[in-house]
């Protein structure tokens, strides 16, 4: 039967389930990614990058080298392209292989001009081991995914490496800074084969477990770019099978959906506040569904990195302040590395009350970035 809960209960559940409550911080990065299901990667680095910020909010004493060890040493975690670029548990990776093959079947026939480059890349990496785009001499350019229409500004090698990564033919073996070194998937993960190819709903179930409360309007549902009709069919199958439950929040007429094995946790009152202050990056798992943040937490968030300056409200890179079970405000940080200072514009609060613990949390966050000082500046520079 469908459930109905108030927004406070739904929000407190999400905060607990996402590892952000005062009483529940995962012990290490591996446990955090396995609990979250995924952490999104983004190249923008105003302060630390998105995945490090998301993990710092959940793991006590987290440091970026901890994640590198799990990704490139233990390989218990792996970088993969789902609907977005993510870090996922390696155990989940085989279940994405059928999606990668579908993607290759759809797009590779239209990439005939790239075939010689694809073959050269796989042959070179097979013979020499992990290679980056800089290891190849070719300077031929094409119109890449991020180039303007009619502008050939991307090296063909770089674009071909991206395609082979999206097709699951290559894996990111390691990084030097932001420079990625690719290797053959079968060499990094020998014996890998597509997981549960006969269970098309495996990833959907995993996604509902990861999301906590997911909406049928979520374009990333099941880590698959399904059209709305496909998402509705997937949901109907899992509801009929009793594997997910419709949940109506407050007076909303459209339900969210909950993995059935999380029903007890949703019903549990838990700790609605606890006083914990956390700082969430723009692509954090808790706020990545902007509609859910608005409906459940009554918090409107827009990432303004790609918004023209004159149309920005807060700034191009804004952190969200979580206080207990409430999205209490936001601030715009930047790191002055030369002076080892964290520069903060804002904060802008949703109410009049400044959460207890904000100053201490900001000091901890500054230390995480290697900053010795915190400076506040006027909030009118967007």
N, C-alpha and C positions, 0 to 999 in steps of 0.2 A: 504494500500500500504506500502511496506517496506520503512523505513527511512534510510537516510545516514547522518551521522554526523562526524565531525572531532574528533580525540582523545581528544583534549582539552575540547570540549563540553561534551563528554561522561564522562571524568574524573571529571569535575566540577559538573555534575549532580550526579554522584555517591557520591562524597564528601558531597553534600547537602543532598541527600536522605539518607545517612548513618549517618546523624546527626553530621557531623564533620566540617561543614563550620563555619566561624566566627560568622555569624548571627543566627545560629541555633544549640543551645545546649539544649537538653531536660531538663525540670525542675527537674525531679526525675528519679530514676532507673526504676520504673514501666513504665513510659511513654517511656523511652528509649528501654526497652525490647519489649514493644508492637509495637513501631515504627520499630525496627529492625526485629521483628518476632522471633528471637532467639539470644542467646549468648552462645558460646561454653564453656564447662567446661573442664579443664585439670588439673591433679594432680600436675604437675611440678610447683614448687614454688622457683624460683631463686630470684625473687622479690615478688610482689603480684601475685596471680594466674590470669590466662588469663581472666576470666569473670570480675573480679574486675578492671583489667587494661583497658579492652574494655569500661566498663561503666565510669571509671574515665575520659577517653578521651572525653566523650560525655556529662557528667552531671556535672555541676558546684558544687563544694563542696561535691562531692560524697565521702561516706565512706562505707566500707564493712558492718558494722552493718545495714545500710539502706536496703541492699539486704536481709539479714537474716530476717528482720522484714516482708518483702514482701513474702518471701518464706515460712517461718515457723510460722508467726503470722497471717497476713492477708490472706495468701495463694492465693494472686492474681497472683503469679508466682509459677512455679513448675519445679522441675528437671525431665527430661524425656530422654529416649533413642530414638532418631530418627534414623538417620544413624550414628550419633555421640552423645556424652553426651551433653545435652543442658539444658539451662533454657529457658522455653517458657511461654507465658501467659497461665494461667489456663483455660481461655476460649477456647484456642486452643486444650487443652489436649484431650477432648472427640473425636476429629477427628482423633487422633492417635490410638484409641482403636482397630479399625478394623485391623490396621497394626500389633499391638501387638498380636492379636488373630491369624493372619496368621503366624506370627513368631512361636507362640506356636504350632500350628498345624504342622508346618514343622519340628521343632526340638524336641519337647517333646517325640514323639514316640521313639527316639533314646537315651533317657535319663532314661531308666527304672531303672537303678541302683540308680538314684537320687530320685525316687518316695517316698521311706520312709522318706527321708530327707525333700522333699517338704512338705509332709503331716505333719511332726513334726513341721516344721517352721510355717506353717499357723495355726496349732492348738495352738502352744505356743503364737504366736503373738495375735491370736484371744482371748486368755484367759488373757494374761498379759499386752497387749498393746505394744507400740513401743519397738523394741529390735534391738541390734546390733549383729554382729558376735561374739563379746566377751561375750554375754549373754548365749551362748551355750557352753556346756562342751566338746562336741565331738572334738577330735583331729585328726580324720581320714583325710587323705590327698589324693588329686587327682591331675592329671595334669591339671592345670588351663590354662586360655587363654594366660597368659603371661609367662608361664613356658616353658623351653626348651623342645624339643621333648624327650619323655621318662623320664622326670623329674616330679615327683609328689611332687610339692612344695606348693600347695594351699590347704587350709583347705576346706573340702567338704562343710561345712556350708557356707563359704564365696562364693564358686562357686554357690551353690544352691540359695542363696540370690540374686546373680547377675542374674541368670536365671529368677527367679520370678519377679524381677524388669523389666527385658527386656520383659517379657510376660505381663506386666501391672497388675500383681496380687498384687504387693506391690508398695508402694510409699515411698520416703524418707521423713520421718516425721520431722526430724531435724538432726542436726550435732553437735557433740562435737569435735571441731577441724576438722580433716578430717575423723573422725569416724562417719559413717552413721547409723542412727536408722530408721528402716523400720516399716511401719504399713500397715494394709490392705487397699487397694485402696478404697473399698466401705465405710470404716469407716472415712477416711480422706475426701473423696468427696462423701458424701451420695447422693444416687439418680443418680449418674453418669451413663450415657448410651452413646453408640457410637454415635458420631455426624454425621449427614448427610450421613448415610451409603449408601443412594441411589445417592450420588453425588461423584463419584470416583475422580473427578478433583478438589475438594475443596482445598486439601492441595497443589496441583500443582499451583493453582491460588495464594494462600497465599504465596507460595515460590517465585514466580516471583515478587510479590509485595515487598517481603522482600529483594530479591537479587538486585533489581534495573535493572541490565542487567545480564541475565543468559545465559549460553552457553549450547548447546545440549551435550557437552562433560562433563558437570559438573556431577560427580558421585553421588552427594547428591541431584540432582534435585528432587524437590517435596518431600524432606525428605524421599526418598525411594530408595532402592538399585535396581533400574530397570536396566536391560541390555540395551545396546545402542539402540536396536530396540524398546524397550518399551518407552524409553525417546523420541525417534523420533515420535512415535505414539501419545504420550501425547501432544507434541508440535504441531503436525499437527492438532489435534482436536481443540486445543485452538486457533490456528491461523485461522482455518476455521470458528470458532465461533466468531471471532473478539475480543477475550479476551486478546490476546497477539499480539505484532507487531514485525516482524523482523527488526532489526536495524543493518545496516552495518557501522562499525567504520573505518574511513579512507579508506585505500586500502584493508582492509581485505576481503577475499572472503567468509568466513563463518560468518553468522550473529549471533548477540546476540539477546535476546528476552526480550521485555519490556511489562509490564502490561499496557493494553490500557489506564487505568485511570491515568497513569503517563506520557502520551505523552506530555501534556502541560508543565510539569515540565522539561522534557528533552529538549524541544524546548526553554525554557526560558534561557536567557544568565546568569541570576543570578550573583553571585559574584565569579569570577574565582579565586580570590586569597584571599583578606581579611586579609592576614597576620597571620592567625591562625596557631600556631604550636601545634601539637598533637603527642603523642607517642603511637604507635600501637603494641600490642603484636603479637606473631607469628600466633595465630589463630583468629585474629581480623576479623570481618565480611568483611571489605574492602579488605583485602589482602588474605583471605583464599583461594580464587580461584587464584592460582599462575599464571595460563595462562592469566587470565584477567589482573592481575597486570602488566604482561609483555607487553601485546598487547595494553592496554589503557594508562598505566602510564609509559611504557618503563622502568620498574623496575623489575629486576630479583631477586627473593627471594627464598632461600632454607632454611628450618628449619634444623639445623645441630645437634639437640640434640642427634640423633641416628646415626650420621655419625662418623666414627673413627677419632680420634683427628688429625692424620696426613693428613686427607683429608678435614679438615675444612678450610673454607676461612676466616670466621669472628669469630665463636665461637658457643657454643651449645645453647645459648639463646640470641637472638638479637632482639631489638626493632627497628621498622621502624619509621622514622621521617617524618611526614606529615607537609608540609608548604603550607597553602592555598590549591590549587588544585594539588600540586605536591608532589610525594614521593621523598623527597630531600636527604635522607641519612639513616644511621642506626648507632646504637651503641650497645655495649654489657654491660649490667649492672649487678651488683650483690650487695646484701645488706649485709654489715657487721653489724649485729645486736648488737654485743657486743660493738662496738665503735660508733654505731648509725651513720654510714657513708654509703653513696651511692657511690660505686666504679664504675667508668665508663671507659671502653676501647673504643677507637674511639674518636669522631664520624668519620665515613667514609661518605664523601659527594659525591653525584652523579655529582655535578659540583663544581666550585671554590667558589661560593658564599655561605657564612654562613648566614642562614636566620635570619632576625631581630626577636628578641623575643625568640631565642633558649635558651639563658642563663636564662631568666626569667621563661620559661616553665620548664626547668630542675630543677630550684629551687622549683617551685610549686610541681613538681613530687616527688622530694626528701622529701618535707614536708608531702606529702600524705603517704609516706612510714615511716614516723617518724624519718627520718634521719636529723641530724643537720649539717652535712658536706657533701660536694661532693669532691671526689678525682678522679683524672684522672691517669690512668696507661698506660704503653706501650701497644701498640696494637698487639704485636707479639706473645702473649700467647693465643693460640687458645683452 
